[in-house]
């Protein structure tokens, strides 16, 4: 039978006790990490969310209490009362390593079966099993500390925005479905059969309406939902530190967010960030790093070889240049020894897997460089290529030729993969970059149509307005992304507030009046009643927590995460529902043909 805590009240958390508490009486509660039976001496490591403390049972312990300690096993839940004393065998492996509790009262609050895996910090158990028993996995110190850090991020963010005059306002969780770049999660209506709510991809429209309502500075830790394929830094449900500000420009919004990041890193990591953050134009980021979320902690920049190789009779280079593409390269310094021919072959397969036709290379391991396209070169060509890249003996050069839409992201991804293999990405370094001057439109190469890179409320730069309907390629958006170590933390923009300009933007996106009214009619109507200039952004709380904790995946900073197929293994979600529930909603399930 389980015992009760009647008459006991916890006085300390396990990890809080120190030398200053020696001689005092403490009542602690928690889970048994392990029990060590040394015959006339028993030690129990008791664990709670703050850490571990050692419980001691010896010849001075009452027999009933000693026998109870003997019966205890891992993951039993205990309450213990005793005197804090100096520990005979000290350890620096735990914060309470100088003291222990000589137990005078012990109660077994709950017994535990042997868990499906050992609950230790560095668990080797497959993640799938740990996710199935997530409530056990969360007892492990690393995950527990990650979630505590995430909680502290939320508190610091709220405090910071309150201090800066923001008002926290909740926006609806069931909204009208509007296009925001990903598929909506839909919620059927029982009352309005055949109609659906959508779970918000972001509070975008509502926070703009709050600016029209006069709230001036809005903040919300907003839950958002996107039905899209998952990866390490993406979950179908996530949290944004979402904000919108009136009567400001982009510089002020960026400064507010730099201040938030500085506060977070100062209070949580003891790191003083250098402000302001680096700003980089979208075009420069793509040309230099092959990504609009560049990792600038290491070099290996992309170099354009198009002019250097223009006269070389190599069909791969010629065809790329003839179709308006380019020939570009990265140089892995001092990598020839590590990047063997076998590893380069694997890297070739890697780039083919992400859309490239192939990978050319120069491996300068010995006195004479080995060049995969050497037979197509004339005398002096190889020297010119190496000189233009400042390549030296010991380096490896990787070359990709194709359309820029293939070359740049391919070399960007290859740059990161090579850096990971060479282990040259600095640990515990945080490099923020603002990406600015985004194109407003991008060309869909399959349809030949210009499509918006941002939501349709993004403000174009004033000097670009004349090109909206004549030359979309020249339109630059008043948009800005905040990136950290190659991860996008936030996307934001100044918003259109002029009714006529908004209509012009809709027309540029080839939306009909019927589509505009059906999707955005209430917002367009609101613009007619006096809209202040405003802008905003949303910072991924999950992503900043992941990076600050040094975690490999959002799953490590999310209490009950989904896996790649958007299911939750612990509760077997999503699941089928009974026919009666579907009948009430007027829904039938169509099975396969």
C-alpha positions as CSV (number, residue, x, y, z in Angstrom):
1,X,0.0,0.0,0.0
2,X,1.2,3.5,-0.8
3,X,1.7,5.8,2.2
4,X,0.5,9.4,2.5
5,X,2.2,12.7,3.2
6,X,-0.2,13.4,6.1
7,X,1.6,15.7,8.5
8,X,4.6,16.3,6.1
9,X,5.2,19.4,4.1
10,X,8.1,19.7,1.8
11,X,10.7,22.2,3.1
12,X,13.3,22.0,0.4
13,X,13.8,20.8,-3.2
14,X,16.4,18.1,-3.5
15,X,18.9,20.2,-5.5
16,X,18.7,23.3,-3.2
17,X,20.4,21.9,-0.1
18,X,24.0,23.2,0.6
19,X,26.6,23.4,3.4
20,X,24.6,26.3,5.0
21,X,21.8,23.8,5.7
22,X,24.0,21.5,7.8
23,X,22.3,20.8,11.1
24,X,18.8,21.7,10.0
25,X,15.9,19.4,9.4
26,X,14.7,19.0,5.8
27,X,11.7,17.3,4.2
28,X,12.3,16.4,0.6
29,X,10.2,14.6,-2.0
30,X,11.0,13.0,-5.3
31,X,11.9,9.9,-7.4
32,X,14.6,7.3,-6.6
33,X,17.4,7.6,-9.1
34,X,19.2,4.7,-7.5
35,X,19.5,2.7,-4.3
36,X,22.9,1.4,-3.1
37,X,22.8,-1.3,-0.4
38,X,26.2,-1.7,1.4
39,X,24.9,-4.0,4.1
40,X,24.8,-1.9,7.2
41,X,24.6,1.3,5.1
42,X,22.1,2.2,2.5
43,X,22.2,5.3,0.2
44,X,19.3,6.5,-1.9
45,X,19.8,9.2,-4.6
46,X,16.5,11.2,-4.6
47,X,15.7,13.2,-7.6
48,X,13.3,16.1,-8.3
49,X,13.3,18.8,-11.0
50,X,16.1,20.8,-9.2
51,X,18.6,18.0,-8.9
52,X,19.6,15.0,-6.6
53,X,20.3,14.7,-2.9
54,X,21.7,11.7,-1.1
55,X,19.6,10.0,1.6
56,X,21.6,8.1,4.2
57,X,20.5,5.1,6.4
58,X,22.9,3.6,8.9
59,X,23.2,2.1,12.4
60,X,21.5,5.1,13.8
61,X,18.4,4.7,11.6
62,X,15.3,3.2,13.1
63,X,14.9,-0.4,12.0
64,X,11.5,0.1,10.4
65,X,12.9,3.0,8.3
66,X,16.1,1.0,7.4
67,X,14.0,-1.9,6.2
68,X,11.8,0.4,4.2
69,X,14.9,1.9,2.5
70,X,16.1,-1.7,1.7
71,X,12.8,-2.3,-0.2
72,X,13.0,0.8,-2.3
73,X,13.8,0.5,-6.1
74,X,14.4,3.0,-8.9
75,X,11.6,5.4,-9.7
76,X,9.7,4.8,-6.4
77,X,8.3,8.1,-5.2
78,X,9.4,9.0,-1.7
79,X,9.0,11.6,1.0
80,X,11.9,11.8,3.4
81,X,12.6,13.7,6.6
82,X,16.0,14.0,8.2
83,X,18.9,16.1,9.4
84,X,21.2,17.6,6.9
85,X,24.8,16.6,7.6
86,X,28.2,16.8,6.0
87,X,28.8,14.0,3.6
88,X,31.7,11.7,4.4
89,X,32.5,11.0,0.7
90,X,32.0,14.2,-1.2
91,X,31.5,14.5,-4.9
92,X,31.5,17.4,-7.4
93,X,29.3,15.5,-9.8
94,X,26.1,17.0,-8.2
95,X,25.5,20.4,-6.7
96,X,24.6,18.8,-3.3
97,X,27.8,16.7,-3.3
98,X,29.0,18.1,0.1
99,X,25.9,17.1,2.1
100,X,23.4,14.3,2.7
101,X,20.3,13.7,4.7
102,X,20.4,11.3,7.7
103,X,16.8,10.1,7.3
104,X,14.5,9.8,10.4
105,X,11.2,9.3,8.5
106,X,10.6,7.7,5.1
107,X,7.4,7.2,3.3
108,X,6.9,5.4,0.0
109,X,4.2,7.5,-1.8
110,X,4.1,5.4,-4.9
111,X,5.9,2.2,-6.1
112,X,7.1,1.8,-9.7
113,X,7.5,-1.0,-12.1
114,X,10.8,-1.4,-13.8
115,X,10.7,1.3,-16.5
116,X,11.1,0.3,-20.2
117,X,14.5,2.1,-20.2
118,X,16.9,3.4,-17.7
119,X,16.3,7.1,-16.8
120,X,19.8,8.5,-17.1
121,X,21.0,11.8,-18.6
122,X,22.9,10.2,-21.5
123,X,20.3,7.6,-22.5
124,X,21.2,5.3,-25.4
125,X,17.6,4.1,-25.8
126,X,16.1,4.7,-29.3
127,X,14.2,8.0,-29.5
128,X,11.1,6.2,-30.7
129,X,10.8,4.2,-27.5
130,X,11.6,7.3,-25.4
131,X,8.9,9.3,-27.2
132,X,6.4,6.4,-26.6
133,X,7.1,6.9,-22.9
134,X,7.6,10.6,-23.0
135,X,6.5,11.2,-19.4
136,X,9.4,9.0,-18.3
137,X,11.8,10.6,-20.8
138,X,11.0,14.0,-19.4
139,X,12.4,12.9,-16.0
140,X,15.9,13.0,-17.5
141,X,17.9,16.0,-16.5
142,X,18.7,17.4,-20.0
143,X,15.1,17.5,-21.2
144,X,13.9,18.8,-17.9
145,X,16.5,21.6,-18.0
146,X,15.5,22.4,-21.6
147,X,11.9,22.9,-20.7
148,X,12.8,25.0,-17.6
149,X,15.0,27.2,-19.9
150,X,12.1,27.5,-22.3
151,X,9.8,28.6,-19.4
152,X,12.4,31.2,-18.4
153,X,12.6,32.5,-22.0
154,X,8.8,33.0,-21.9
155,X,9.0,34.9,-18.6
156,X,11.9,37.2,-19.6
157,X,10.2,37.9,-22.9
158,X,6.9,38.9,-21.2
159,X,8.8,41.1,-18.7
160,X,10.8,42.8,-21.4
161,X,7.8,43.6,-23.6
162,X,5.7,44.8,-20.6
163,X,8.6,47.1,-19.7
164,X,8.5,48.5,-23.2
165,X,4.8,49.4,-23.2
166,X,3.3,46.3,-25.0
167,X,-0.1,45.0,-24.2
168,X,-0.6,41.2,-24.2
169,X,-3.8,40.2,-26.1
170,X,-5.0,36.8,-27.0
171,X,-6.3,36.3,-30.5
172,X,-8.7,33.5,-31.6
173,X,-7.6,29.9,-32.1
174,X,-10.5,29.1,-34.5
175,X,-10.4,31.5,-37.4
176,X,-11.4,31.9,-41.0
177,X,-9.1,30.0,-43.4
178,X,-6.8,32.5,-45.2
179,X,-3.7,31.8,-47.4
180,X,-0.5,32.1,-45.4
181,X,1.9,29.9,-47.2
182,X,1.2,26.4,-45.7
183,X,-1.9,24.2,-45.5
184,X,-4.3,24.9,-42.7
185,X,-5.5,22.5,-40.0
186,X,-9.2,22.5,-40.4
187,X,-11.9,22.2,-37.6
188,X,-15.4,21.2,-38.7
189,X,-18.3,23.1,-37.3
190,X,-21.2,21.2,-35.8
191,X,-23.5,24.1,-35.8
192,X,-22.6,25.3,-39.4
193,X,-22.4,21.9,-41.1
194,X,-20.2,21.8,-44.2
195,X,-18.2,24.8,-42.9
196,X,-14.8,24.8,-41.2
197,X,-12.7,26.9,-38.9
198,X,-8.9,26.9,-39.4
199,X,-6.3,26.8,-36.7
200,X,-4.1,29.9,-37.1
201,X,-0.8,29.6,-39.0
202,X,-0.1,32.9,-37.2
203,X,-2.2,35.7,-35.6
204,X,-1.3,37.9,-38.7
205,X,-4.7,39.4,-39.6
206,X,-5.9,39.8,-36.0
207,X,-2.8,41.6,-34.8
208,X,-3.1,44.0,-37.8
209,X,-6.7,44.7,-36.8
210,X,-5.5,45.4,-33.2
211,X,-3.3,48.1,-34.6
212,X,-6.3,49.5,-36.4
213,X,-8.1,49.3,-33.1
214,X,-5.5,51.6,-31.5
215,X,-3.6,49.3,-29.2
216,X,-0.3,50.5,-30.6
217,X,1.9,47.8,-29.2
218,X,0.7,44.2,-29.1
219,X,2.5,41.1,-27.8
220,X,1.3,37.4,-27.5
221,X,3.0,34.1,-26.9
222,X,0.8,32.7,-29.7
223,X,0.2,29.0,-30.6
224,X,0.4,28.5,-34.3
225,X,-0.4,25.5,-36.6
226,X,0.9,24.6,-40.0
227,X,0.1,21.4,-41.9
228,X,3.5,20.9,-43.6
229,X,6.2,18.3,-43.7
230,X,8.3,18.2,-40.6
231,X,12.1,18.4,-40.0
232,X,14.4,18.9,-37.0
233,X,13.5,22.6,-36.7
234,X,9.8,22.3,-37.5
235,X,6.7,21.0,-35.7
236,X,3.1,21.2,-36.8
237,X,2.2,23.2,-33.7
238,X,4.6,25.8,-32.4
239,X,4.8,29.0,-30.3
240,X,5.6,32.5,-31.6
241,X,6.7,35.5,-29.5
242,X,4.4,37.5,-31.7
243,X,4.3,41.3,-31.9
244,X,3.0,44.3,-33.8
245,X,3.8,48.0,-33.4
246,X,2.2,51.2,-34.8
247,X,3.9,54.5,-35.8
248,X,7.3,52.9,-36.2
249,X,9.7,51.9,-39.0
250,X,11.6,48.7,-39.6
251,X,14.7,50.0,-37.8
252,X,12.7,50.5,-34.6
253,X,11.2,47.0,-34.7
254,X,14.6,45.4,-35.3
255,X,16.0,47.4,-32.4
256,X,13.3,46.2,-30.0
257,X,14.0,42.6,-30.9
258,X,17.8,43.0,-30.6
259,X,17.1,44.3,-27.1
260,X,15.0,41.2,-26.4
261,X,17.8,38.9,-27.6
262,X,20.4,40.8,-25.6
263,X,18.3,40.4,-22.4
264,X,17.7,36.6,-23.0
265,X,21.4,35.8,-23.6
266,X,22.5,38.0,-20.7
267,X,20.2,36.5,-18.2
268,X,20.2,32.9,-19.4
269,X,23.6,32.3,-20.8
270,X,25.7,35.1,-19.3
271,X,26.6,36.3,-22.8
272,X,26.8,40.0,-23.8
273,X,25.7,40.2,-27.4
274,X,27.2,42.9,-29.7
275,X,24.5,45.3,-30.9
276,X,23.4,46.1,-33.5
277,X,23.3,42.8,-35.3
278,X,24.8,42.4,-38.7
279,X,22.5,43.2,-41.6
280,X,22.8,41.5,-45.0
281,X,20.8,42.0,-48.1
282,X,18.9,38.9,-49.4
283,X,20.9,39.0,-52.6
284,X,24.2,39.1,-50.8
285,X,23.2,36.3,-48.5
286,X,22.2,34.0,-51.4
287,X,25.3,34.9,-53.5
288,X,27.7,34.5,-50.6
289,X,26.2,31.7,-48.5
290,X,23.6,30.1,-50.7
291,X,20.9,30.6,-48.1
292,X,18.6,33.4,-46.8
293,X,19.5,32.1,-43.3
294,X,23.2,32.0,-43.5
295,X,25.5,30.5,-40.8
296,X,28.3,33.0,-40.6
297,X,30.2,31.3,-37.8
298,X,32.7,30.0,-40.4
299,X,34.0,31.1,-43.7
300,X,33.8,28.9,-46.9
301,X,31.9,31.5,-48.9
302,X,30.6,30.9,-52.4
303,X,32.7,32.3,-55.2
304,X,31.6,33.0,-58.7
305,X,33.8,31.4,-61.4
306,X,31.7,32.2,-64.4
307,X,34.1,34.7,-65.9
308,X,37.1,32.6,-65.1
309,X,35.7,29.4,-66.8
310,X,33.8,31.2,-69.6
311,X,36.3,30.1,-72.3
312,X,36.7,26.5,-71.1
313,X,35.3,23.9,-73.5
314,X,33.5,21.9,-70.9
315,X,29.8,21.2,-71.7
316,X,28.6,21.3,-68.1
317,X,30.0,24.8,-67.7
318,X,29.0,26.0,-71.2
319,X,25.4,24.8,-70.9
320,X,25.0,26.5,-67.5
321,X,26.3,29.8,-68.8
322,X,24.4,29.6,-72.1
323,X,21.1,29.3,-70.2
324,X,21.8,32.3,-68.0
325,X,23.1,30.3,-65.1
326,X,26.5,30.4,-63.4
327,X,29.5,28.3,-62.3
328,X,30.3,28.8,-58.6
329,X,32.5,27.1,-56.0
330,X,33.4,26.8,-52.4
331,X,36.9,26.1,-51.0
332,X,37.3,23.7,-48.0
333,X,40.6,24.9,-46.6
334,X,43.1,22.2,-45.4
335,X,40.5,19.5,-46.1
336,X,42.3,17.3,-48.7
337,X,43.4,14.8,-46.1
338,X,40.0,14.5,-44.5
339,X,37.9,14.6,-47.7
340,X,39.0,11.4,-49.4
341,X,37.8,10.4,-52.9
342,X,35.3,8.1,-51.3
343,X,33.9,10.9,-49.2
344,X,33.8,13.2,-52.2
345,X,31.8,10.6,-54.0
346,X,29.3,10.5,-51.1
347,X,29.1,14.3,-51.3
348,X,28.3,14.1,-55.0
349,X,25.4,11.8,-54.2
350,X,24.3,14.2,-51.5
351,X,24.1,17.2,-53.9
352,X,22.3,15.0,-56.5
353,X,19.7,14.2,-53.8
354,X,19.0,17.9,-53.3
355,X,18.6,18.8,-57.0
356,X,22.0,19.2,-58.6
357,X,23.1,17.3,-61.7
358,X,26.5,16.6,-60.3
359,X,29.5,18.0,-58.5
360,X,32.9,18.9,-59.9
361,X,35.9,19.1,-57.7
362,X,39.6,19.8,-57.4
363,X,41.4,17.9,-54.6
364,X,44.9,19.3,-54.0
365,X,46.3,16.7,-51.7
366,X,49.7,16.2,-53.3
367,X,52.0,18.5,-55.3
368,X,49.8,18.2,-58.3
369,X,46.0,18.8,-57.9
370,X,43.5,16.1,-58.9
371,X,40.8,17.7,-61.0
372,X,37.6,15.8,-61.9
373,X,37.2,17.9,-65.1
374,X,40.9,18.2,-65.9
375,X,40.7,16.6,-69.3
376,X,38.6,19.5,-70.5
377,X,41.1,22.1,-69.4
378,X,43.8,23.9,-71.5
379,X,47.2,24.8,-70.3
380,X,46.9,27.4,-67.5
381,X,43.2,27.0,-66.9
382,X,43.6,25.1,-63.7
383,X,46.1,27.6,-62.3
384,X,43.7,30.4,-63.1
385,X,40.8,28.7,-61.3
386,X,43.0,28.0,-58.2
387,X,44.5,31.5,-58.2
388,X,41.0,33.2,-58.5
389,X,39.9,31.1,-55.5
390,X,43.1,31.7,-53.5
391,X,43.2,27.9,-53.2
392,X,46.4,26.3,-51.9
393,X,47.9,22.8,-51.5
394,X,45.8,20.9,-48.9
395,X,42.5,22.5,-50.0
396,X,39.5,20.9,-51.8
397,X,37.4,23.0,-54.3
398,X,33.8,22.0,-55.0
399,X,32.2,23.4,-58.2
400,X,28.5,23.4,-59.3
401,X,27.2,24.7,-62.6
402,X,23.5,25.2,-63.4
403,X,20.8,27.8,-63.1
404,X,21.3,30.1,-60.1
405,X,18.2,28.7,-58.5
406,X,20.0,25.3,-58.3
407,X,23.6,26.4,-57.9
408,X,23.2,28.7,-54.9
409,X,21.1,26.5,-52.6
410,X,23.1,23.4,-53.6
411,X,26.4,25.1,-52.6
412,X,24.8,26.5,-49.5
413,X,23.7,23.1,-48.3
414,X,27.0,21.5,-49.4
415,X,28.9,24.3,-47.4
416,X,27.1,23.3,-44.2
417,X,27.5,19.5,-44.8
418,X,31.3,19.9,-45.5
419,X,31.7,22.1,-42.4
420,X,29.9,19.5,-40.3
421,X,32.1,16.7,-41.6
422,X,35.2,18.8,-41.0
423,X,33.9,19.8,-37.5
424,X,34.8,23.5,-38.2
425,X,31.6,25.1,-36.9
426,X,32.4,26.8,-33.7
427,X,30.4,25.6,-30.7
428,X,28.8,28.0,-28.2
429,X,29.1,30.9,-30.6
430,X,25.9,32.9,-31.5
431,X,25.9,35.0,-34.7
432,X,22.7,36.9,-35.4
433,X,22.1,38.2,-38.9
434,X,19.2,40.4,-40.1
435,X,18.3,39.5,-43.8
436,X,16.8,42.6,-45.5
437,X,15.7,43.8,-48.9
438,X,13.9,40.6,-49.9
439,X,12.4,40.4,-53.4
440,X,8.7,40.9,-53.2
441,X,8.0,38.3,-55.9
442,X,9.8,35.1,-57.1
443,X,9.4,33.5,-60.5
444,X,7.7,30.1,-60.5
445,X,9.9,28.3,-63.0
446,X,7.2,25.7,-63.8
447,X,4.4,28.1,-64.5
448,X,6.4,31.2,-65.5
449,X,4.2,33.2,-63.1
450,X,5.4,35.7,-60.5
451,X,4.3,34.7,-57.0
452,X,4.6,36.5,-53.7
453,X,7.4,35.5,-51.4
454,X,5.5,37.0,-48.4
455,X,1.9,37.4,-47.3
456,X,-0.1,39.9,-49.4
457,X,-0.1,42.6,-46.6
458,X,3.7,43.2,-46.8
459,X,4.6,46.7,-47.8
460,X,6.8,47.2,-50.9
461,X,9.5,49.9,-50.8
462,X,8.1,53.2,-51.9
463,X,10.5,53.5,-54.9
464,X,9.3,50.1,-56.2
465,X,5.6,50.8,-56.4
466,X,5.6,51.7,-60.1
467,X,7.0,48.3,-60.9
468,X,4.2,46.3,-59.2
469,X,2.3,45.7,-62.4
470,X,5.1,46.3,-65.0
471,X,8.2,44.6,-63.7
472,X,7.7,42.4,-60.6
473,X,11.4,41.4,-60.5
474,X,12.3,45.0,-59.4
475,X,10.0,45.1,-56.4
476,X,11.7,44.9,-53.0
477,X,9.7,44.2,-49.9
478,X,10.0,46.0,-46.6
479,X,10.6,42.6,-45.0
480,X,13.2,41.4,-42.6
481,X,14.2,38.0,-41.2
482,X,16.2,37.4,-38.0
483,X,18.5,34.4,-38.3
484,X,20.8,32.8,-35.8
485,X,23.6,30.2,-36.7
486,X,21.8,29.2,-39.9
487,X,18.3,29.0,-38.4
488,X,15.5,31.4,-39.2
489,X,14.2,32.7,-35.9
490,X,11.7,35.3,-37.1
491,X,10.1,36.8,-40.2
492,X,8.5,40.2,-40.2
493,X,7.6,43.2,-42.4
494,X,6.0,46.6,-42.5
495,X,2.4,46.3,-43.6
496,X,0.3,47.9,-46.3
497,X,-2.2,50.2,-44.7
498,X,-3.5,52.1,-47.8
499,X,-6.7,50.7,-49.2
500,X,-5.9,51.5,-52.8
501,X,-2.3,50.1,-52.6
502,X,-3.7,46.9,-51.0
503,X,-6.1,46.5,-53.9
504,X,-3.2,47.1,-56.3
505,X,-1.2,44.4,-54.5
506,X,-4.0,41.9,-54.8
507,X,-4.3,42.6,-58.5
508,X,-0.5,42.0,-58.9
509,X,-1.0,38.6,-57.3
510,X,-3.8,38.0,-59.9
511,X,-6.5,37.7,-57.3
512,X,-10.1,38.4,-58.4
513,X,-12.5,40.7,-56.5
514,X,-14.4,37.6,-55.5
515,X,-11.3,36.0,-54.0
516,X,-10.3,39.2,-52.2
517,X,-13.7,39.6,-50.7
518,X,-14.0,35.9,-49.7
519,X,-10.5,35.7,-48.1
520,X,-9.7,39.2,-46.8
521,X,-12.9,41.2,-47.1
522,X,-13.1,42.2,-43.4
523,X,-9.5,43.4,-43.3
524,X,-9.8,45.4,-46.5
525,X,-13.0,46.9,-45.1
526,X,-11.1,47.9,-42.0
527,X,-8.5,49.8,-43.9
528,X,-11.2,52.3,-44.9
529,X,-11.5,53.6,-41.4
530,X,-8.1,55.0,-40.6
531,X,-5.1,52.6,-40.4
532,X,-1.9,53.7,-38.6
533,X,1.5,52.7,-40.2
534,X,2.5,49.5,-38.5
535,X,4.7,46.4,-38.8
536,X,5.7,43.4,-36.8
537,X,7.2,40.0,-36.6
538,X,7.0,36.7,-34.8
539,X,10.0,35.0,-33.1
540,X,10.0,31.2,-33.0
541,X,10.0,30.5,-29.2
542,X,10.8,26.8,-29.9
543,X,13.7,27.6,-32.1
544,X,15.4,30.2,-29.8
545,X,15.0,27.7,-27.0
546,X,16.5,24.9,-29.2
547,X,19.6,27.1,-30.0
548,X,20.1,28.5,-26.5
549,X,19.9,24.9,-25.0
550,X,22.2,23.5,-27.7
551,X,19.6,21.0,-28.6
552,X,19.6,19.1,-31.9
553,X,15.9,19.2,-32.5
554,X,12.7,21.0,-31.6
555,X,11.6,17.7,-30.0
556,X,14.2,18.3,-27.3
557,X,12.5,21.6,-26.2
558,X,8.9,20.5,-26.7
559,X,7.1,18.6,-23.9
560,X,5.1,16.3,-26.1
561,X,6.3,16.6,-29.7
562,X,5.2,15.1,-33.0
563,X,7.5,13.0,-35.1
564,X,8.2,13.3,-38.8
565,X,4.8,12.0,-39.9
566,X,3.0,14.5,-37.6
567,X,1.9,11.8,-35.1
568,X,2.5,11.7,-31.4
569,X,3.7,8.3,-30.4
570,X,2.8,8.4,-26.7
571,X,-1.0,8.9,-27.2
572,X,-1.2,7.5,-30.7
573,X,-2.5,10.8,-32.0
574,X,-4.1,11.4,-34.5
575,X,-6.7,8.7,-34.1
576,X,-9.9,7.6,-35.6
577,X,-13.2,8.8,-34.1
578,X,-16.4,7.0,-33.7
579,X,-19.1,7.2,-36.5
580,X,-21.6,9.0,-34.2
581,X,-19.1,11.9,-33.8
582,X,-18.7,12.2,-37.5
583,X,-22.5,12.0,-38.1
584,X,-23.0,15.0,-35.8
585,X,-20.6,17.0,-37.9
586,X,-22.1,15.8,-41.2
587,X,-18.8,14.2,-42.2
588,X,-18.2,10.9,-43.9
589,X,-14.8,9.3,-44.4
590,X,-13.9,8.3,-47.9
591,X,-11.8,5.1,-48.0
592,X,-9.4,4.2,-50.7
593,X,-10.6,3.0,-54.1
